[in-house]
Amino acid sequence: MTAITSRTGIVAHINVFTVAPEKQQLLIDSLIETINAARTVPGWLSARLHRSYDGTRVVNYVQYESQEAAQAVLRHLAAGGYLKRNTELGAVAPGQYEVVYTLEKE
């Protein structure tokens, strides 16, 4: 299991999708296919999907070894049509981040 830790150089890519409630599960299913395609690219580390209880949001949290690995995965997914399909199901606000602080329950 990949941990979320700070200052490791790992790139976190967070996509926040806004989706019609009746399309939330379709988007989740599409993102699962996307994750399975992404995991074959060197440098991909992990992914998590989160759904909102009201059905209007899906959040995808992905970790890569580096910025270069993140870009390689995105190119692979774009070439396979995954990104287009996902954005047809919901509007996305993407971003790449560095984890700078974490706190765990002791």
N, C-alpha and C positions, 0 to 999 in steps of 0.2 A: 504494500500500500504506500502510495506517495504521500508524504507529509507536506503541509504548507508551512514553510519556514522562511525566515527573513534572511536577506543578504547572501543568497546562494548563487545568484546569477541566473536562476531559473526564471523563465518568462511565463507570466500568467496571462492568458487571453480570456477575457470575460465578454460574452455576448449576452445582451439583454434583449430578448424578442418580445414584441407586443403582438398579440395574436387574438383572433376572435375565439371565444370559448369553444365553439364547435370544431375549431381546427387545432386546439391545443394538443390533443393526442396524436393527430397526424404529424404535427411538427416534431413532437417527441420521437415518434417512430422514425421520421426522416433524419433527425439528429443522431439517433442510435446507429443508423446505417452510415452516416457521415463519420462518426467516431470510429466505427470498425474499419472504414477506409483509411482514416488518418493514422491509425495505430501501426500501419505497415511502413510508415515513413520514418527513417532514422531521426532521432532527436525528439520524437513525440513521447511524452511521459505518462500522462493520465488525463482523464476527463470526468466531469461530474455534471449531471443534469438536475435541475430544480424546477418544479412547477409551482405556480401560485395557486392558492386555494380558490381564488375567484375565476380561474381559467383564462386570465388575460395576459399572463406572462410566462415565459420559459427562460431560465438562465442557464447558460452553458459555461462552465469553468474548466479551462484546459491548461495544462502545463507542458512546456517545452524546455529542452536543455539550453536553448539560446535563441536569440533573435533570428539567426540564420535558419535554425530548425523550424521556427514558427513560420517563416516565409516559405520554406520548402513545402511544409504541410499545406499552407494556403494555396500555393500554386498547384499542388496535386489535387486538392479538392475542387478548385476552380476548373481545372482541366476535365475532371470527372463529372461536372455539372451539379455537384452537391450544393455549392454555395447558392447558385441560382435557384435550385429547388427549395432550399430552406427559406430564402428571402421571398419567394412567391407565397409561402404559407404565413409569414409574419414579418413585420418591419423589425429591423435589428439595429441596435446601437452597440457596435463592437469597440473593443479597446484592449491594448496590451499594457501590462503593468508589471512592476517589480514589487514583491512583497517586502515591506520595510519594517513591519512590526507585527508580532503575534503574541498572544497571551493564552495560556492553557490553564484550565482548572487544576489545582494541585491535588 
